[in-house]
Amino acid sequence: MLDALTIATAVCALLLAAWCGVAFARHQPTKDWHFIGMAVVSLLALAQLVVGVVQLARGASPEQGTVLFVSYLLGAAACVPAAGFMSLAERTRWGSMTVLAGGVVLAVLQVRLYDIWGG
């Protein structure tokens, strides 16, 4: 795994969560700018998925098991897009809270991926 990518993904996810937290505090739903932020964070998570699969294809193996690692990679790649779709369904301030939660979950998953890989 690339440590820099893991850190960048976690930091960007937390920044997205903070940004949506401000929107939640102001009683605002997610807006177009939030979705651009979600797209950036999702691309980082997707890049990490690709890097992880390539590492596995090259013969590297995570300390705690390949199945667990791939499961966390897939979950990390899906959590922010899922939160984004849920925020579209809930066009109130609670949609912003949903994306906030998705950002925090992604950051925690990044820490766990680093741990599973053997960091």
SEPADREN-170560 format. One record per atom (N, C-alpha, C): residue number from 1; residue in three letters; atom name; x, y, z. Coordinates in steps of 0.001 Angstrom, whole numbers. Last residue first. Layout:
marba | gumar | lumdo | east | north | up
NUM | ALA | CA | X | Y | Z
...
end
This chain:
marba | gumar | lumdo | east | north | up
119 | GLY | N | 928 | -2032 | 8620
119 | GLY | CA | 1588 | -761 | 8914
119 | GLY | C | 1822 | -495 | 10358
118 | GLY | N | -371 | -4105 | 7422
118 | GLY | CA | 802 | -4395 | 8245
118 | GLY | C | 1591 | -3161 | 8615
117 | TRP | N | -2865 | -4072 | 6354
117 | TRP | CA | -1736 | -4289 | 5450
117 | TRP | C | -463 | -4603 | 6226
116 | ILE | N | -4402 | -3436 | 8576
116 | ILE | CA | -4531 | -4765 | 7968
116 | ILE | C | -3336 | -5076 | 7076
115 | ASP | N | -3647 | -749 | 8983
115 | ASP | CA | -3374 | -1760 | 10011
115 | ASP | C | -3424 | -3172 | 9421
114 | TYR | N | -4611 | 440 | 6680
114 | TYR | CA | -3187 | 536 | 6984
114 | TYR | C | -2785 | -527 | 7997
113 | LEU | N | -7334 | -95 | 7059
113 | LEU | CA | -6615 | -669 | 5917
113 | LEU | C | -5104 | -655 | 6148
112 | ARG | N | -7810 | 1510 | 9338
112 | ARG | CA | -7936 | 50 | 9434
112 | ARG | C | -7231 | -649 | 8267
111 | VAL | N | -7501 | 4034 | 8254
111 | VAL | CA | -6638 | 3606 | 9366
111 | VAL | C | -6652 | 2085 | 9479
110 | GLN | N | -9568 | 3934 | 6401
110 | GLN | CA | -8188 | 4113 | 5949
110 | GLN | C | -7201 | 3667 | 7029
109 | LEU | N | -11827 | 3764 | 8009
109 | LEU | CA | -11482 | 2621 | 7164
109 | LEU | C | -10048 | 2726 | 6645
108 | VAL | N | -11792 | 6349 | 9044
108 | VAL | CA | -11552 | 5213 | 9948
108 | VAL | C | -11172 | 3966 | 9145
107 | ALA | N | -12408 | 7770 | 6712
107 | ALA | CA | -11146 | 8018 | 7411
107 | ALA | C | -10799 | 6868 | 8351
106 | LEU | N | -14982 | 6751 | 6171
106 | LEU | CA | -13880 | 6515 | 5232
106 | LEU | C | -12531 | 6743 | 5898
105 | VAL | N | -16389 | 7753 | 8389
105 | VAL | CA | -16264 | 6301 | 8200
105 | VAL | C | -15107 | 5987 | 7252
104 | VAL | N | -16250 | 10471 | 7830
104 | VAL | CA | -15604 | 9946 | 9036
104 | VAL | C | -15395 | 8439 | 8924
103 | GLY | N | -17759 | 10547 | 5457
103 | GLY | CA | -16362 | 10987 | 5474
103 | GLY | C | -15604 | 10452 | 6675
102 | GLY | N | -20270 | 9662 | 6369
102 | GLY | CA | -19538 | 8887 | 5363
102 | GLY | C | -18072 | 9260 | 5302
101 | ALA | N | -20961 | 11771 | 8094
101 | ALA | CA | -20731 | 10426 | 8637
101 | ALA | C | -19951 | 9560 | 7653
100 | LEU | N | -21230 | 13795 | 6169
100 | LEU | CA | -20277 | 13937 | 7275
100 | LEU | C | -19935 | 12561 | 7838
99 | VAL | N | -23361 | 12766 | 4733
99 | VAL | CA | -22048 | 12839 | 4084
99 | VAL | C | -20957 | 13030 | 5136
98 | THR | N | -25335 | 13044 | 6720
98 | THR | CA | -25044 | 11730 | 6142
98 | THR | C | -23671 | 11719 | 5481
97 | MET | N | -25418 | 15782 | 7085
97 | MET | CA | -24945 | 14936 | 8191
97 | MET | C | -24597 | 13538 | 7684
96 | SER | N | -26563 | 16539 | 4689
96 | SER | CA | -25184 | 16954 | 4989
96 | SER | C | -24592 | 16110 | 6110
95 | GLY | N | -29072 | 15451 | 5128
95 | GLY | CA | -28266 | 14956 | 4018
95 | GLY | C | -26805 | 15326 | 4200
94 | TRP | N | -29999 | 17051 | 7118
94 | TRP | CA | -29601 | 15691 | 7477
94 | TRP | C | -28878 | 14993 | 6344
93 | ARG | N | -30883 | 19369 | 5985
93 | ARG | CA | -29588 | 19403 | 6651
93 | ARG | C | -29094 | 17998 | 6992
92 | THR | N | -32375 | 17815 | 3116
92 | THR | CA | -32406 | 18728 | 4251
92 | THR | C | -31007 | 18758 | 4847
91 | ARG | N | -32938 | 15838 | 1153
91 | ARG | CA | -32509 | 17190 | 767
91 | ARG | C | -32741 | 18200 | 1894
90 | GLU | N | -32289 | 12774 | 834
90 | GLU | CA | -32643 | 13591 | 1998
90 | GLU | C | -32124 | 15003 | 1766
89 | ALA | N | -31346 | 11809 | -1532
89 | ALA | CA | -32695 | 11420 | -1128
89 | ALA | C | -33199 | 12280 | 28
88 | LEU | N | -28782 | 12798 | -1490
88 | LEU | CA | -29695 | 13237 | -2552
88 | LEU | C | -31149 | 12913 | -2200
87 | SER | N | -27697 | 11371 | 577
87 | SER | CA | -27923 | 12804 | 785
87 | SER | C | -28801 | 13393 | -311
86 | MET | N | -27472 | 8880 | -608
86 | MET | CA | -28425 | 9042 | 483
86 | MET | C | -28707 | 10519 | 749
85 | PHE | N | -25434 | 9437 | -2408
85 | PHE | CA | -26757 | 9072 | -2913
85 | PHE | C | -27819 | 9227 | -1836
84 | GLY | N | -23366 | 9948 | -529
84 | GLY | CA | -23808 | 10970 | -1479
84 | GLY | C | -25187 | 10680 | -2038
83 | ALA | N | -23071 | 7491 | 712
83 | ALA | CA | -23532 | 8637 | 1509
83 | ALA | C | -24026 | 9758 | 601
82 | ALA | N | -22101 | 6071 | -1506
82 | ALA | CA | -23367 | 5680 | -875
82 | ALA | C | -23932 | 6822 | -38
81 | PRO | N | -19647 | 7410 | -1966
81 | PRO | CA | -20717 | 7449 | -2969
81 | PRO | C | -22086 | 7052 | -2388
80 | VAL | N | -18399 | 6725 | 580
80 | VAL | CA | -18736 | 8120 | 247
80 | VAL | C | -19764 | 8194 | -885
79 | CYS | N | -18223 | 3817 | 454
79 | CYS | CA | -18919 | 4519 | 1539
79 | CYS | C | -19277 | 5965 | 1193
78 | ALA | N | -16821 | 2412 | -1541
78 | ALA | CA | -18270 | 2579 | -1671
78 | ALA | C | -18896 | 3510 | -648
77 | ALA | N | -14170 | 2194 | -894
77 | ALA | CA | -14504 | 2789 | -2186
77 | ALA | C | -15989 | 3104 | -2302
76 | ALA | N | -14379 | 878 | 1554
76 | ALA | CA | -13845 | 2236 | 1516
76 | ALA | C | -14202 | 2927 | 209
75 | GLY | N | -15334 | -1615 | 701
75 | GLY | CA | -16143 | -774 | 1591
75 | GLY | C | -15688 | 672 | 1576
74 | LEU | N | -13121 | -2488 | -766
74 | LEU | CA | -14413 | -2295 | -1426
74 | LEU | C | -15332 | -1410 | -600
73 | LEU | N | -11180 | -2604 | 1289
73 | LEU | CA | -10978 | -1768 | 102
73 | LEU | C | -12296 | -1474 | -596
72 | TYR | N | -12326 | -4507 | 3004
72 | TYR | CA | -12177 | -3125 | 3459
72 | TYR | C | -11932 | -2180 | 2289
71 | SER | N | -12129 | -6738 | 1294
71 | SER | CA | -13424 | -6305 | 1812
71 | SER | C | -13372 | -4860 | 2285
70 | VAL | N | -9384 | -6960 | 976
70 | VAL | CA | -10202 | -6616 | -189
70 | VAL | C | -11589 | -6143 | 259
69 | PHE | N | -8715 | -7675 | 3666
69 | PHE | CA | -8163 | -6478 | 3030
69 | PHE | C | -9024 | -6031 | 1851
68 | LEU | N | -10044 | -10096 | 4013
68 | LEU | CA | -10355 | -8961 | 4884
68 | LEU | C | -9899 | -7655 | 4247
67 | VAL | N | -8712 | -11604 | 2054
67 | VAL | CA | -10163 | -11416 | 1986
67 | VAL | C | -10582 | -10210 | 2826
66 | THR | N | -6017 | -11618 | 2914
66 | THR | CA | -6401 | -10979 | 1662
66 | THR | C | -7894 | -10691 | 1603
65 | GLY | N | -4716 | -10959 | 6163
65 | GLY | CA | -5525 | -11743 | 5239
65 | GLY | C | -6029 | -10952 | 4051
64 | GLN | N | -3025 | -9438 | 7713
64 | GLN | CA | -4215 | -10004 | 8341
64 | GLN | C | -5156 | -10706 | 7369
63 | GLU | N | -909 | -8547 | 6091
63 | GLU | CA | -632 | -9357 | 7282
63 | GLU | C | -1860 | -10088 | 7792
62 | PRO | N | -1309 | -8884 | 2521
62 | PRO | CA | -1511 | -8179 | 3786
62 | PRO | C | -1300 | -9120 | 4968
61 | SER | N | 1174 | -9550 | 84
61 | SER | CA | 0 | -9993 | 838
61 | SER | C | -102 | -9224 | 2150
60 | ALA | N | 2241 | -9379 | -3312
60 | ALA | CA | 2290 | -8886 | -1936
60 | ALA | C | 1037 | -9361 | -1204
59 | GLY | N | 1852 | -10122 | -5941
59 | GLY | CA | 2295 | -11141 | -4999
59 | GLY | C | 2430 | -10659 | -3567
58 | ARG | N | 714 | -8474 | -7752
58 | ARG | CA | 2177 | -8607 | -7802
58 | ARG | C | 2721 | -9598 | -6789
57 | ALA | N | -1898 | -8457 | -6935
57 | ALA | CA | -1565 | -9163 | -8170
57 | ALA | C | -66 | -9371 | -8313
56 | LEU | N | -1719 | -6777 | -4705
56 | LEU | CA | -2057 | -8189 | -4518
56 | LEU | C | -1691 | -9011 | -5753
55 | GLN | N | -1141 | -4387 | -6028
55 | GLN | CA | -186 | -4943 | -5063
55 | GLN | C | -454 | -6429 | -4829
54 | VAL | N | -3517 | -4092 | -7467
54 | VAL | CA | -2251 | -4266 | -8182
54 | VAL | C | -1195 | -4864 | -7254
53 | VAL | N | -5297 | -3699 | -5365
53 | VAL | CA | -5460 | -4872 | -6227
53 | VAL | C | -4174 | -5142 | -7002
52 | GLY | N | -4289 | -1252 | -4344
52 | GLY | CA | -4349 | -2461 | -3514
52 | GLY | C | -4465 | -3727 | -4339
51 | VAL | N | -4653 | 472 | -6518
51 | VAL | CA | -3301 | 210 | -6007
51 | VAL | C | -3277 | -1067 | -5171
50 | VAL | N | -7478 | 408 | -6675
50 | VAL | CA | -6658 | -58 | -7794
50 | VAL | C | -5250 | -404 | -7329
49 | LEU | N | -8127 | 1524 | -4175
49 | LEU | CA | -8613 | 199 | -4537
49 | LEU | C | -7759 | -389 | -5657
48 | GLN | N | -6991 | 4040 | -4446
48 | GLN | CA | -6444 | 3124 | -3451
48 | GLN | C | -6898 | 1689 | -3714
47 | ALA | N | -8653 | 5070 | -6385
47 | ALA | CA | -7226 | 4895 | -6686
47 | ALA | C | -6591 | 3935 | -5698
46 | LEU | N | -10999 | 5175 | -4889
46 | LEU | CA | -10923 | 4276 | -6040
46 | LEU | C | -9472 | 4031 | -6452
45 | ALA | N | -10296 | 7163 | -3081
45 | ALA | CA | -10598 | 5819 | -2574
45 | ALA | C | -10549 | 4787 | -3700
44 | LEU | N | -10001 | 9289 | -4896
44 | LEU | CA | -8864 | 8857 | -4079
44 | LEU | C | -9085 | 7442 | -3550
43 | LEU | N | -12626 | 9421 | -5849
43 | LEU | CA | -11538 | 9081 | -6776
43 | LEU | C | -10290 | 8640 | -6019
42 | SER | N | -13928 | 10246 | -3512
42 | SER | CA | -14233 | 8934 | -4091
42 | SER | C | -13162 | 8491 | -5081
41 | VAL | N | -12899 | 12810 | -3242
41 | VAL | CA | -12601 | 11811 | -2215
41 | VAL | C | -12869 | 10405 | -2745
40 | VAL | N | -14010 | 13945 | -5575
40 | VAL | CA | -12557 | 13928 | -5362
40 | VAL | C | -12180 | 12849 | -4351
39 | ALA | N | -16748 | 13627 | -5081
39 | ALA | CA | -16142 | 12990 | -6250
39 | ALA | C | -14625 | 12892 | -6092
38 | MET | N | -17103 | 15232 | -2848
38 | MET | CA | -17319 | 13789 | -2722
38 | MET | C | -16690 | 13042 | -3888
37 | GLY | N | -16622 | 17721 | -4044
37 | GLY | CA | -15731 | 17219 | -2987
37 | GLY | C | -15867 | 15723 | -2795
36 | ILE | N | -18864 | 17761 | -5695
36 | ILE | CA | -17528 | 17800 | -6301
36 | ILE | C | -16494 | 17295 | -5296
35 | PHE | N | -20812 | 17839 | -3747
35 | PHE | CA | -20716 | 16656 | -4605
35 | PHE | C | -19400 | 16614 | -5373
34 | HIS | N | -20416 | 20346 | -2684
34 | HIS | CA | -20188 | 19179 | -1833
34 | HIS | C | -20022 | 17919 | -2679
33 | TRP | N | -21205 | 21881 | -4823
33 | TRP | CA | -19797 | 21916 | -4402
33 | TRP | C | -19464 | 20737 | -3498
32 | ASP | N | -23979 | 21427 | -4866
32 | ASP | CA | -23125 | 20945 | -5957
32 | ASP | C | -21657 | 20898 | -5565
31 | LYS | N | -24815 | 20588 | -1432
31 | LYS | CA | -24938 | 21379 | -2657
31 | LYS | C | -23975 | 20820 | -3699
30 | THR | N | -26767 | 19244 | 1176
30 | THR | CA | -25571 | 19169 | 333
30 | THR | C | -25843 | 19907 | -966
29 | PRO | N | -28672 | 21750 | 3032
29 | PRO | CA | -28465 | 20422 | 2434
29 | PRO | C | -27138 | 20405 | 1670
28 | GLN | N | -28188 | 23550 | 6085
28 | GLN | CA | -28155 | 23506 | 4629
28 | GLN | C | -28019 | 22065 | 4137
27 | HIS | N | -27875 | 24510 | 8725
27 | HIS | CA | -29164 | 23985 | 8278
27 | HIS | C | -29263 | 23957 | 6750
26 | ARG | N | -25364 | 25023 | 9596
26 | ARG | CA | -26085 | 26144 | 8979
26 | ARG | C | -27454 | 25730 | 8431
25 | ALA | N | -24513 | 22534 | 10364
25 | ALA | CA | -24700 | 23547 | 11403
25 | ALA | C | -25477 | 24753 | 10883
24 | PHE | N | -24265 | 21368 | 7823
24 | PHE | CA | -25251 | 20855 | 8769
24 | PHE | C | -25550 | 21903 | 9849
23 | ALA | N | -22111 | 22820 | 6827
23 | ALA | CA | -23409 | 22905 | 6153
23 | ALA | C | -24521 | 22423 | 7075
22 | VAL | N | -20171 | 21917 | 8622
22 | VAL | CA | -20508 | 23345 | 8583
22 | VAL | C | -21870 | 23537 | 7919
21 | GLY | N | -20130 | 19244 | 7868
21 | GLY | CA | -20524 | 19602 | 9225
21 | GLY | C | -20897 | 21074 | 9329
20 | CYS | N | -19055 | 19391 | 5367
20 | CYS | CA | -20471 | 19040 | 5474
20 | CYS | C | -21002 | 19300 | 6878
19 | TRP | N | -16459 | 20028 | 6194
19 | TRP | CA | -17186 | 20922 | 5302
19 | TRP | C | -18693 | 20648 | 5364
18 | ALA | N | -15775 | 17750 | 7668
18 | ALA | CA | -15841 | 19053 | 8332
18 | ALA | C | -16655 | 20042 | 7506
17 | ALA | N | -15834 | 15818 | 5624
17 | ALA | CA | -16722 | 15691 | 6776
17 | ALA | C | -16874 | 17034 | 7503
16 | LEU | N | -13787 | 16769 | 3985
16 | LEU | CA | -15146 | 16698 | 3464
16 | LEU | C | -16152 | 16615 | 4615
15 | LEU | N | -11669 | 16360 | 5784
15 | LEU | CA | -11985 | 17718 | 5325
15 | LEU | C | -13396 | 17774 | 4753
14 | LEU | N | -11747 | 13577 | 5969
14 | LEU | CA | -12042 | 14379 | 7155
14 | LEU | C | -12348 | 15829 | 6796
13 | ALA | N | -11030 | 12953 | 3337
13 | ALA | CA | -12319 | 12495 | 3856
13 | ALA | C | -12709 | 13298 | 5100
12 | CYS | N | -8459 | 14027 | 3248
12 | CYS | CA | -9506 | 14595 | 2391
12 | CYS | C | -10900 | 14172 | 2863
11 | VAL | N | -7223 | 12284 | 5096
11 | VAL | CA | -7281 | 13728 | 5355
11 | VAL | C | -8375 | 14377 | 4512
10 | ALA | N | -7512 | 9779 | 3810
10 | ALA | CA | -8081 | 10009 | 5136
10 | ALA | C | -8232 | 11498 | 5429
9 | THR | N | -6111 | 10246 | 1417
9 | THR | CA | -7517 | 9868 | 1383
9 | THR | C | -8182 | 10137 | 2722
8 | ALA | N | -3532 | 10804 | 2377
8 | ALA | CA | -4260 | 11804 | 1592
8 | ALA | C | -5755 | 11502 | 1562
7 | ILE | N | -2890 | 8350 | 3613
7 | ILE | CA | -2987 | 9578 | 4408
7 | ILE | C | -3791 | 10632 | 3665
6 | THR | N | -2919 | 6656 | 1368
6 | THR | CA | -3777 | 6378 | 2517
6 | THR | C | -3978 | 7629 | 3359
5 | LEU | N | -937 | 7824 | -193
5 | LEU | CA | -2310 | 7767 | -692
5 | LEU | C | -3291 | 7515 | 448
4 | ALA | N | 1306 | 7415 | 1440
4 | ALA | CA | 903 | 8786 | 1093
4 | ALA | C | -541 | 8818 | 592
3 | ASP | N | 1531 | 4623 | 1525
3 | ASP | CA | 1185 | 5358 | 2737
3 | ASP | C | 689 | 6763 | 2428
2 | LEU | N | 356 | 2285 | -577
2 | LEU | CA | 1044 | 3567 | -587
2 | LEU | C | 595 | 4380 | 631
1 | MET | N | 837 | -1186 | 0
1 | MET | CA | 0 | 0 | 0
1 | MET | C | 877 | 1243 | 0
end
